[in-house]
Amino acid sequence: MTFPQGFAWGAATASYQIEGAASEDGKGLSIWDVFSHEQGKIDGGDTGDVASDHYHRWREDVALMAGIGLKAYRFSISWPRLLPEGRGAVERRGLGFYDRLVDGLLAAGIEPWVTLYHWDLPHALHLQGGWLNPAISDWFAEYTAVVVDALSDRVSHWMALNEPHVFVDHGYLSGGHAPGLRLDLAAGLQAGHNSLLAHGKAVQTIRARAKKPPTIGVAQVGAVRAPASEAPEDVAAAREAMFAINPSTHFNHAWFGDPMVLGEYPEDLLQHFRRDWPSIRPGDMETICQPLDFYGLNVYFAEAAVGAGHRVEPGTGPQGRGDRPGYTMMGWPVWPESIYWGLRFLWERYELPLVITENGLANTDWPHLDGRVHDPQRIDYLARYLLQVKRALDEGVDVRGYFVWSLLDNFEWARGFRPRFGLVYVDYEDQQRRLKDSAHWYRQVIETNGRALLPGGQSLR
């Protein structure tokens, strides 16, 4: 038995991380254009000015996608490329880029999945308060209308925001990401609420204006909590912990997921943050809670949970076994079961079809003497995680697709160019591309609809 027919086998990218052309064709500044040029903010002093030069090399990149056999490609739109000031006049040259990209994808038989916001807020709007300004949800709806009017005759899959948890926490509280602010908790919670309103208004705009029937979801992240063992008490503890307050980051899956899907903030959140709770106007929760067609999960690892009265032997790995996991170049543990438990717990809570909108391995890849880029660790990583996706499917969880992060090696935010996530190797000196071994392997997985995950092409059970 293979994966379901019509399963969306894809790869994902984000505009600032790959496009480059930071000041070409009328594009305005984004907060990342500014932040990456501030001394000491990015490892190695890197910037996304050129990145992977996808703006100029998109035709080559679409050909590479077709060679890998991708069925779907998730990419984001650069808000300041279309609206240099964030609002007002549309830059037609920027819009033309995405118009040509969508046409190229469809001609190659690849379904475009559009993310409207993957962190590159127009700097002009940041100067007006950015995500702290209560008007930003209306600004985002206006921007959404521009994109939908231009592309929805061909694009049917949409996500409004990528990981609001991260761009609020890292951008407004810890300061490690653009715009690099270190504000008090009340400000961060207000930015989070404003982002939820922007999500809701974007969904309303898509449904009102789309020319093709839209399929709309989210691309969420949060601490997946997995049981240290499969003892019932550990499973129950992990389920509870995944949606409970995370004191290390303040946010969790329920903080953003519950308002979007269930129409309310979790009660424990309200009680815990009551002194810093954001201003909520009448009708806000109704605006935020719009019907969704799928729930997207970005997942790489988990944190362990142990039930009361249950003891896991010292020295065991997070899966409750004697083996300790490896770690990726991001310092994240390799923990395949995290994808299974994340899918299972979200399915139980929200009862929406699920899509893995990001999953992948940061590695130290380079061309070998034979000219190829050998990345066996990535192949092993992806195979292990995909087998856990299949486990969830076999237990009745409705999973519709899987997107590898990432198609290309790219600018990895504050980490610069050192971590390489791509299926495609990018030489940042000359922008030459090479398919890594993992890209050839992924092509076989797609061609066999998952059968190639097991040695010798054994049937998946």
N, C-alpha and C positions, 0 to 999 in steps of 0.2 A: 504494500500500500504506500502511495506517495502522498505529497501534500495535496490540498484540495485543488480542483480545476479552477483556473482563473486566479490563483494565488499571485499577488503582486510581488514578483522578485525584482528588487530595485537597489539603487544606491542613492546617496543623498549628498548635498553640498549646501553651502551658504554663500550669499553674494560677496560679502566683504572678504571672506576667506579665500576666494578663488578668482574673482573677476579682475582685479587690478584696475587699470584705466581710471585711477582715482580722481583725476581732474579733467577727463576728456569728455567731449561732446556735451558740455554744459552741466555735467554732474555737480551737485552741491556737496559741501562737506558733510560727513557724518561724524558722530561722536567718536567713532573708532579712527577716522582720519586724523582727528585732533589728538586723541589719547595716545595713539601709537607713536606720535612724534614727540611726546613728552619724555624727557630723559629718565631712564631707569624704569619705565613702565613695562617694557616688553623685553623678554630674554633675548640677548644678542643685539638689542637695538633694532630689531626687525620691524617692518611696517607692511601693510597690505597695499602699498602704492602700486605694486606690480602683481604681487601674490603669484597665482598660477597662470596669469594672463589669459584667463578664460574669455574675457571680453573680446579679444582678438582671435582666439583659437577655438571658439565654440564649435566650429564645423568639424575640426579634428577631434574634439572631445566627444561630439555626438557620434562620429564614426567609431571611436573607441567603445562607447556604450553599446553600439550595435554589434561590435565584434565580441563583446562580453556576453551579449544576448539579453541585456536588461529588458524587462517588460515595463518598467516604470522608473522614472527619475524624479526625485524630490529636490527642488531647488527653491531659493528664496529670491524675492524681488528687492532691489535696493531702493528704498523710499526716496533718498535724495537724488538718485539717478533720474527718477521720474518727476519729482517735485523738488527742485534745488533748494527752495526755501521752506520745504515741508508742506506748503499750502500754495494755492494760487496757480500760476502758469505752469502748464505741463511741458516738460522738455521732450519734444517729439523724437529726438535722436535716441534718447534713453529708452523710450517706449518701443522704438523700432528694433532695438537689440532683443528685447524679450519677444517681440512679435516674430522675428526671424528664428529665434531659438525654439519657440513652440512649434512653428512650422517644420523646422528641421527634425525635431523629436518625432513628431507625428509621421513624417515621411519615412523615418527609420523604424516605425512600428513601436515606438516607446511612448507610454502614457505620461504626460506631464502632471506632476503633483506640486502645486504651488503653495509655498509658505509666504505669507505677506510680510512678516516681520521676523528677521533673524538677527536682531540686536543693533543694526546700523541706523539708529535714529538720526534724522536730520539735525545737524548742529544748530541750525537756526531755531528749531523748536526747543532744543535743550536750553538755549539762552532765554527762552520764555518759560522755563520751569520743567520742560520735558515731561516725564511720567508723574511729576508732582502737580502739574497743572490740571485742574479738573476739566479743562476744555480738551484735553488730549484725546479723549475717546471720540469726540466729534471730528477732530483733525484726522484721526485714524480712519473713521468712516468715510470721510471725503477722499482720502488716499485710496481706500479699498474700492470706492466707486470708480476711480480712474482705471485701476487694474482690471476690475471685473468688466467694465464697458469695453475694454480693449481686447481681452483675452478669453472671455467666457463663451465665445462662439466655438472655441476649440478645447478649452480647459474645463474639466468637470470636477477635479479633485482639489480641495482647498483646505488650508490650515491658516488661521489668523496669526497666532503667536507661537514662536518657539521658546519653550522653557522660561516663562515669566518668573518662575522661582529663581532662576540663575541671574537674569539680567536685572532683577530688582535687588537681590541679595548682594551680588558682587558689584553691581554698579552704584547702588545707593547706600549700602550699609558697610560692607567690608572695603570697598574702594579698589579692589583688584582688577576690575574691568571698567571699561568706559561707562559713564563719564568720570569714574574715579572718585565718587563722593563717599564721605564717611558721616552719614547723618544719624540722627537718633531713630529709635525703633518706630516711633509714631510716624515719622516721615516714610520709612520703608513700608510700613503697613498701608499707608495711604497710596503710595506708588503701586503696590500690589493690587489694591482695590480698583484703582484707575485702569490698570492693565486688564482686569477682568471686565470692566465696562467696555473697554476698547474691543475685547474679544466679542462680547455680546452684540455690539453695534455693527461689527464687521460681519458677523453671521447674518444679522438682519439684512445688511446691505447686499450680501451675496445672494441670499434667497430672493430678494426683491428685484435684483437687476440681472441675474445670470441668464444667459441666452440658452445654454444647455442645462438640463437638470443637474444641480450640483450635489456632490457628495462632500460633506463638510465634517472636519474633525479638529483635533488639537494635537500638538506635539509637546507632551508634558515630560517633566523629569521630577524626581524626588527620591528620597532615600528608600530604595527597596529594602524591606526587612525580610530576611529569610530565616527559617528555623535552623538552629544549630544541629538538630536531628529531626527525623520525621515522627518523633513521639508526639502524640496529640497535644500535649501541653505546650510543646515548643511551637507547633504550628499555630495554635491559638495565640500564643504570645507574639509571634511574628505578624500575624494578621492585625492584631491590635496595635502593635508598635508602628506598622507601616502608615497608619492613618492618624497616629497620635502626634502630639507636639514634639518636634525635634529641637531640643534646646541648643544644639550646635549651630543651626541655621535659621531657626524660628519657623521656617516654612516646611510643608510636607505635601504629600499628594492630596490630602483632604482640603488643605487651605485653598488650592486652586480648583481641584476636581469637584468637590462638593457644590460650590456655588454654580459652576458651569452645568453640572448634570442634575444635581438634586435641588438647586435653588436656594441653598442656605449655607452659612458657615457652620462648621462643627461647633457644638456647644462647649466642648472643652477649650477650644480656641478662644471663644468669646470670653470665657471666664479667665483664662490665663492672661490674655492681653487687654483686659477691660480698661486699664489706665491709658493705654496707647491706641485704643481702637480707632479706626479711621472714620471719617465723616461719611455716612451712608444716607443718601437722599431717598425720599419716597420713590418707588419704582425701580431703584437700582437693581435689586435682586431679580426682578422679573426681566429686566434687560439683559442681565448676565446669563440667565438660564434659558438658552435657546436650544431647540432640538438639534442634536448632533447625530451624525451617521456612523461615526467611529471615534474611538479614543486612542490616540497615539502615545506610545511609550518609548522614550529614549532611555536605554538601560545598558549599563556596563558592568556593574558589580552590586553587591548588597552589603548590608550590615547584619550581623547575627543576632538572633533573639532566642533567649532560653526561658522556658516557662518556670513558674514558681515551683519549687520543690524538685526540679529536675536538674541533675548535675551532668555536665559534659566533662569528660576526663581532660585534665590539663595537658597541653601540648598537641591537642587535636586541631585539625584545620577547621575553618568555619563551617564546612559541611558536616562536622561531627566525626570526621574520619582522621586517621593518623597522618594523612598527607597534608602538607601545607601548600597553598596555591602559589602559582607564580605571580609576578607583578608586571604590569605593562610599563611603558616608558612614562606614562602619566602618574605612576605610583599606585595604580588601582589594582586590586587583587583580581586574578582570573577566577571567576566564580560562575560557571555555566548555569547552575541552578537558580541564580538570581533572575534570569529571564523567565523561567517557569513560574516562580513564585510571584513575580511582579504581574505577569499575565493572569494567573489564577486569582490573586486577591483583587485585582481591578475588575475582572469579570464578575466576581461575586458581588462586589459593591455597586457597580454601575450598570451591569447587564447591557453593555454596548459592545458591538463588534470591535475588535482590537487590531491595531497595526503596530509592529515594531518600527518606529520611525527613525531610530538610530541604534546601531550596535556595531562595534568594531574594535580594533586593536591598534594602539600606538606602538610603533616599533622603530628600530634603528636600521632602516633598509638602505642598501646601496647596490649598485651594479657590480656583479662578480666578474671575474676574469673572462668568463664565457660570454659576457655581455648581457646576461639575464639577471633579474632581480629575484633572488630566492628568499621567500618569506614563509618557511614552513610553520613558524609559530602562529602566523595569522590564519593559515589554513586550519590548523588544529583548533585554534580559538573559535573561529566561525563555525566549524563543524560541531564542536561541543555545544555551543549556544543554540545552533539550529536544531540539534537533536532534542534540546529541552523545549524549543518551540513546538516540535512535533509531539512531545510528551503532553504538552498542554492541549494541543488539538485532539489527541487521542482520548483525552478525558472530557471532551465536549466543550472546551473553550473555543469561542468563535474568533479565530485569528485570520485576518484577510491579507496580510502582506508583511514583508520584511525588507528593510532598507539598510544596506551596509553603510556605515560611516567609515570611510568616505570614498567617493569615486576617485578623487585626486588627492595626492599629497597637497597640503595647503597651509595657510597661516593659522596656527592653532592658538589664536587669541593671545593672552599674556605669555604663553609659552613660545611664541614665535614659530620658526620653521623647523625646529629640531625634532619634535615628535612627528612621525609620518604615519598617517592613518589610511592612506590611499590604497586602492586596488591598482592604481596607476602611479608609477614613479614619475616625479617631476624633477628635472634638473633645473634648479633655480637660476643657474648661470645662463643657460641658453634656452630654457623652457622646453627642452625635448622631453617627450613622454615615452615611457616603456611600460608595457603590461607586466605586472609582477606575476609570479607563479600563482598567487591567490586569485588573480583575475581569470587565468585559464581554468583553474579549479572551479571557480564560481560559475563559469560558463557551463561546465559539465553538470553542476548542481541544477542550474536552471533548465538545461536541455532535458534532464531526466526528471524534472519536477521534484527534486530532492532525493532520488534514489542513490545518486552518487555520493551521498554523505557517508555511506557505510562502505567498508572495504569490499571490493569485488562486486559492487552494485547490488548487495543484498537488499531485499525488500524491507522497507521500514514497517515496523509493526505499531 
